[in-house]
Amino acid sequence: MNPQVAALLADAFWSAVAATGFAILFNVPPRALPGCAVAAAIGHALRTWSIQLSLPIEPATLLAATTIGFMGVALARRFQSPTAIFTVPAVIPMVPGTFAFRTMLGILQLTTLDIANSAPILVEVSLNAIKTGLILAALAGGIIAPRLLFRRQKPVV
């Protein structure tokens, strides 16, 4: 098997495991757990594959989260459950913890440095903070995209 394919399958598997764990933590009904796992596996693998194709992490995350959003709508209809049961646990493995952690470490470093030495760290902190915010916005926007695109308007009476 191609090493890239094996890595992508491992990525999908571990994302499914993480999403299932969070779904259990959030008391998702047991019948919905496989849907959470599949949505997470496909979404995270799509993001990883997009990044391998040299797409930046922010649009890759938006693409993956939008895919999870559409899958969540389909799964919600099939299981007659709220969409969030499937989408929230599925996107949790894509939360930008590393970038947020680096941002916080940088902020702590800034408190101990003098102004002359703080410019490079300030730039790094700013970039990590912006990247964190954009990835979180991509996750939120992707989850909500199907509802915004296919919202059914109630008639005004």
C-alpha positions as CSV (number, residue, x, y, z in Angstrom):
1,M,0.0,0.0,0.0
2,N,1.1,3.5,-0.8
3,P,2.6,5.2,2.3
4,Q,0.5,8.3,1.7
5,V,-2.7,6.3,1.5
6,A,-1.8,4.4,4.6
7,A,-1.1,7.7,6.5
8,L,-4.4,9.1,5.3
9,L,-6.3,6.0,6.4
10,A,-4.6,6.2,9.8
11,D,-5.5,9.9,10.0
12,A,-9.1,9.0,9.3
13,F,-9.2,6.2,11.8
14,W,-7.7,8.3,14.7
15,S,-10.0,11.2,13.9
16,A,-13.0,8.8,14.1
17,V,-11.8,7.5,17.4
18,A,-11.4,11.0,18.8
19,A,-14.8,12.1,17.5
20,T,-16.4,9.0,19.0
21,G,-14.8,9.7,22.3
22,F,-16.1,13.3,22.4
23,A,-19.5,12.1,21.2
24,I,-19.6,9.7,24.2
25,L,-18.5,12.6,26.5
26,F,-21.4,14.7,25.1
27,N,-23.9,11.9,25.7
28,V,-24.7,11.4,22.0
29,P,-27.1,8.5,21.6
30,P,-25.3,5.2,20.9
31,R,-27.1,4.8,17.6
32,A,-25.6,8.0,16.3
33,L,-22.0,7.2,17.2
34,P,-21.1,5.6,13.9
35,G,-22.4,8.6,12.0
36,C,-20.1,10.9,14.1
37,A,-17.2,8.6,13.5
38,V,-17.7,8.5,9.7
39,A,-18.2,12.2,9.5
40,A,-15.0,12.9,11.4
41,A,-13.0,10.4,9.4
42,I,-14.1,11.7,6.1
43,G,-13.8,15.4,7.1
44,H,-10.4,15.1,8.7
45,A,-9.0,12.9,5.9
46,L,-10.3,15.5,3.4
47,R,-8.5,18.2,5.2
48,T,-5.3,16.3,5.5
49,W,-5.5,15.3,1.8
50,S,-6.2,19.0,0.8
51,I,-3.1,20.1,2.8
52,Q,-1.0,17.4,1.1
53,L,-2.2,19.0,-2.2
54,S,-0.7,22.3,-0.9
55,L,-3.9,24.0,0.0
56,P,-3.4,26.1,3.1
57,I,-4.9,24.8,6.4
58,E,-7.6,27.5,6.6
59,P,-9.4,26.8,3.3
60,A,-8.7,23.1,3.8
61,T,-10.5,23.2,7.1
62,L,-13.4,25.2,5.6
63,L,-13.8,22.5,2.9
64,A,-13.7,19.7,5.5
65,A,-16.0,21.4,7.9
66,T,-18.5,22.2,5.1
67,T,-18.4,18.5,4.1
68,I,-19.1,17.5,7.7
69,G,-21.9,20.1,7.8
70,F,-23.6,18.5,4.7
71,M,-23.0,15.0,6.1
72,G,-24.5,16.2,9.4
73,V,-27.7,17.4,7.7
74,A,-28.0,14.0,5.9
75,L,-27.4,12.0,9.0
76,A,-29.8,14.2,11.0
77,R,-32.5,13.5,8.5
78,R,-31.8,9.8,8.5
79,F,-31.7,9.4,12.3
80,Q,-34.3,12.2,12.9
81,S,-31.9,13.9,15.3
82,P,-30.4,17.4,15.6
83,T,-27.6,18.2,13.2
84,A,-25.3,19.2,16.0
85,I,-25.2,15.6,17.3
86,F,-23.1,14.7,14.3
87,T,-21.3,17.9,13.4
88,V,-19.9,19.1,16.7
89,P,-18.0,15.9,17.7
90,A,-16.8,15.4,14.1
91,V,-15.1,18.8,13.9
92,I,-13.5,18.7,17.3
93,P,-10.4,16.8,16.0
94,M,-9.8,19.8,13.7
95,V,-9.7,22.4,16.5
96,P,-6.4,24.3,16.2
97,G,-5.0,23.4,19.6
98,T,-1.4,23.7,18.6
99,F,-1.7,27.2,17.1
100,A,-3.7,28.3,20.2
101,F,-1.1,26.8,22.5
102,R,1.8,28.5,20.6
103,T,-0.1,31.8,20.8
104,M,-0.4,31.5,24.6
105,L,3.2,30.5,25.0
106,G,4.3,33.5,22.9
107,I,2.1,35.9,25.0
108,L,3.8,34.6,28.1
109,Q,7.2,35.0,26.6
110,L,6.3,38.6,25.7
111,T,5.8,39.4,29.3
112,T,9.4,38.6,30.2
113,L,11.1,40.3,27.3
114,D,12.1,43.9,26.8
115,I,10.7,45.9,23.9
116,A,13.8,45.6,21.8
117,N,13.8,41.8,21.7
118,S,10.0,41.3,21.5
119,A,9.3,42.1,17.8
120,P,10.0,38.6,16.3
121,I,7.9,36.9,19.0
122,L,5.1,39.5,18.6
123,V,5.0,38.7,14.9
124,E,4.9,34.9,15.6
125,V,2.2,35.4,18.3
126,S,0.1,37.5,15.9
127,L,0.4,35.0,13.1
128,N,-0.6,32.1,15.4
129,A,-3.5,34.0,16.8
130,I,-4.8,34.9,13.3
131,K,-4.4,31.4,12.1
132,T,-6.3,30.1,15.2
133,G,-9.1,32.5,14.6
134,L,-9.4,31.7,10.9
135,I,-9.4,28.0,11.5
136,L,-12.1,28.4,14.2
137,A,-14.1,30.6,11.9
138,A,-13.7,28.0,9.1
139,L,-15.0,25.3,11.4
140,A,-18.1,27.3,12.5
141,G,-18.8,28.5,8.9
142,G,-18.5,25.0,7.5
143,I,-20.8,23.5,10.0
144,I,-23.5,26.2,9.5
145,A,-23.1,26.5,5.7
146,P,-25.7,23.9,4.8
147,R,-28.3,25.6,7.0
148,L,-27.5,29.0,5.5
149,L,-27.7,27.7,1.9
150,F,-30.8,25.6,2.2
151,R,-32.7,27.4,4.9
152,R,-36.5,27.0,4.6
153,Q,-38.2,30.3,5.1
154,K,-41.5,30.2,7.1
155,P,-44.2,32.2,5.3
156,V,-45.2,35.5,6.8
157,V,-48.9,35.3,7.8
